Amino acid sequence: MYLRHAAHPSRGSNGEPGKQPAFKRFRKGEDFVDKSFAKGLAVLELLARAPKPCGVSEIARKLDMGKSNVHRLLQTLTTCGFVEQDEDRGYYRPALKMWVLGTLAIARLNIRGAAFDVLAELATHTGEAAQLSVLVGGDMINIEKRDSPQATRYFTPLNGFAAAYCCTRGMVMLAYSSTDVVEAAMESMLRDQSRTALSPARLERELEKIRAQGYGVGEWKENVSCVATPVWGPDDDVAAILSVSAPSFRTPVSAIEKFAPLLIASARTISNRIGLPEGSDLA
């Protein structure tokens, strides 16, 4: 049986962002955390993920913070150049400085260079889109990609993200993640039951299946098929996920699985380039 994964849970059916998780409350023993700084980062992350500028009231509601606190944090972020305010409406959005810093961070990921030509070959040989993704928090983020050469294709944005439990790439990452990461994903999944048909038991079965065969296959969003496999790093941890995605009308879930052997071989090439020894049992 193949899983059909739900769309990204942070958006409703009308494309608007849904309610975000409240600001993380730190547990006893985490006193070393600067809570004011952490709240500022939460505001910054919310603005970065929002499809449009947000007002003080909206941010306060989504993060469960006081309006005066949010306003003070926004003023600090604006003064430091991370956020800018729309002069007409007074709403806030990420400043260009965020893009510059993000670009610099991505440029330092050696794995992108190691995967550059591999992704191009995958897109050429399969005729579909190829992506390289990493886990950031609870989301899978595309750090490199190659679009399908066909006129009708599935477009995936660079830096596009989706909750790990809602996409095939994320499911493969979870299959090889620590218990803490999987449990956090399950908690998020249970909070979004209205948008996913997965249950914890079904999630566990799917993760076991992925580990047994070395790849995952499923349908994500509406009419998008995907097959994904891990890229192993030199420390025996999964460094990234390599995947191929296609419109289901052309390449349904039952057909996209045929790309699995090529995908696994391509992931092994990237793994060896970033330091995994040749002949390792992991790849």
Secondary structure, 3 states (H helix, E strand, C coil): CCEECCCCCCECCCCCECCCCCCCCCCCCCCCCCHHHHHHHHHHHHHHHCCCCECHHHHHHHHCCCHHHHHHHHHHHHHCCCEEECCCCCCEEECHHHHHHHHHHHHCCHHHHHHHHHHHHHHHHHCCEEEEEEEECCEEEEEEEECCCCCCCCCCCCCCEEEHHHCHHHHHHHHCCCHHHHHHHHHHHHHCHHHCCCCHHHHHHHHHHHHHHCCEEEEECCCEEEEEEEEECCCCCEEEEEEEEEECCCCCHHHHHHHHHHHHHHHHHHHHHCCCCCCCCCC
